[in-house]
Amino acid sequence: MFEITRLPCVEHSAERSAKALPGPVDVKLTHDPRCGTISSGACYNSSMESVTVNQTRLELVQGDITTEEVDAIGNAANSRRAGGGGVDGAIHRAGGPGIRAELKARYPNGCPTGQAVITGGGRLKAPYIIHAVGPVYSGQPKDARLLASAYRSSLELCPTHGIRRLALPSISTGV
């Protein structure tokens, strides 16, 4: 049974992100019950599993993001490229040590909060991983801007790398 815990309202988040893409892209918002909710957001809709916005299909999937057969998976990363817990740790464990080595070599200063960087997929089925760093919530207005920026930065990497199918986890929802 597919169960949605929290879902960002399309009118408030997905539509803005989809407008940044130059053409049709499939985006999967994945949820692993071991790691938290599908996504943080103010709007809740327990019946939506798929929606199309500006030629971009958004699909909600519950499962292990490391096994998705897509062009890239997103990673809820930390700024230190450390391969921490939750989704980040699961991706690094499944993809192997080459992911961390590539992160350190290509991005020696890490990745600022609100931004995303890309690496190869290591041993994963997906050829790419997009590592997005969301904020640690402080209750300040900047938190929402940084979270939106992390998702937007992830989507902006897609056209230059030929990514048309992307699976994204929750970002900044904790371990």
Summary of the structure (lengths in Angstrom):
residues: 175
radius of gyration: 14.7
end to end distance: 23.0
largest distance: 43.2
contacts: 575
relative contact order: 0.22
helix: 30%
strand: 22%
